[in-house]
Amino acid sequence: MELDNIDFQILRLLSENSRIQWKDLGQQIHMTGQAVGNRIKKLEDSGVIKAYTLLVDEMKVGLIFTAFVIIYMKTANHDSFIRFVQERNEVLEVHRVSGEGCYHIKIKVKSQDQLNLFLNELLEYGNYSLHLSIKEIKQENPLTAT
């Protein structure tokens, strides 16, 4: 699907408030609510919009630790590792990378015990280095990069 300027405007507004009424969104971009709804449906059907989500304050729900783990795999077969990280709720992101390590993993946990349990289980797949976040400085919507 080829995206035009209107599609990007819709995506930006939805990313700021996914609960916005189509009519209100349409007023901001000078379209009818029905026309906006049709565009949103096409964006959903084509897979551009994958899901709607909710942002919460992690500290207020008890997710105290943010950790970045670099894993150095001990085998060339990564299938079991990929299944492992996909099944773990504390794993937020996993990126296969060039450069240092094989994968970079972002996790959020409630306690040091939960972090240690995860790291102990991770050793089955390889060695790792751990980096704890002290403070989040910036979290931005990926659409601002377009």
N, C-alpha and C positions, 0 to 999 in steps of 0.2 A: 504494500500500500504506500503510495506516494503521499507524504504529509505536506500540507501547505501551511501558510502563516496562521490561518484560522484554527487549524488543528493544534498547532503549538500554543496558541492563546488559550484554547479550551484545556489542554493538558496542564498548562501552568496554573490556571484558575482552579481546576480540580485538585491539583496537588497542594494548593494552599487551603482548600476547603472542599473535600470530596462530598460533603453533604449539601452543597449549594443547590438550590432549586434551578432547574434548567431555564426557567423564565428569568431569574435573576442573573444567571450566567449570560444568557442571551442579551440582556440589556447592556451588559458591560462590553460586549463585542458586536453590538448592533445586529442581532439576529433574533428570530423568534425562538421561543422555548422548544417548539416542535423541531425546528431545524437543528438546534443544538442537540436535542435528544437523538435525532437521526445520525448526526456526526459521532456522538458518543457511542452509539450502538455499533457503527462501523469500526471505530477504534477498538472496541471490545472484541468484536467478531474477528478482526484481523490479528489480534494478539498484542497490539500496541499497549492497550490497557490490560495488564495481566490480573490485577486485583485491586481492591480498595482496602486501605489499612488504617490503623489507629496508632498515633504516637502517644506514648505514656512516659512519665517521668520515672526512669528506672530506679532511682534512689528511693522514691516514695513507695515502690512495690517491692523493695528489698534487694534489688540487684545491685550490690555494692561494688563489686569488682568487675572491671573491664580488662580483659587480657588479650594480647596479641601473641600468638604462638607461631613460630616458624618451625616446620617439621622437615627433617632430613630423612627421607624414606630409606629403609634398608633393603627393599626389593624393587624390582621394576614393575611388578604387578600391583597396581594401586586399587583394584576393584574392592577389596575388603575394607580398605581405608575409606574409600568414598562412601560405601554403605554405612560405615561407622559414623562419619561426620554428618551424613544426611539424617540419621536416626537420633542424633543428640540434640535435645532442646536448647541446651546452653550455647550451641554453636550458631552464631548469627550469619557469618560469612566465611566462605572458603574460596581462596583464589589459588589456582596453579600459576606459578610465577617463574620467570627467568631470573637469574641472579642468585641471591642467597636463599638456600633451601629449595624445597620442592613445592611446598604449599604454605600460604599464610592463612591463619585461622583467627577469626575474631570471636571471642566468647564473652558472655556475661554470666556471672554466678553470684549467689547470695553469701557465700562464705569461703574461707580458705580451705576448709575441709572439702567442699564441693570442687574447688579448683584442683586440689591435690588428687582427688579421686579421678577426675578427668585426665590429668597429666599421667597418672599411673597407668590408666588404660591406654593412653596414647602411645606409651612406650612399646606396645606390641608392634607398632607399625614403623617405628624409627626413633631417632634421637630428636630432641627439640631444644629451642631456646625460647625463653619466656620474657615478655615485656608487659609490665603492668601500666595501665593508664593512670595518671595522677589527676588529670583534669581534661575534659573535652573542651577544646577551644572553638571548633567549628563543625557543624553538621549542616550540610546544605542539600537542597533538593537537586538531584542530578539534572533536571531540566534547565537549571541555570547555566549549565555548560554548553547548551546548544546555541 
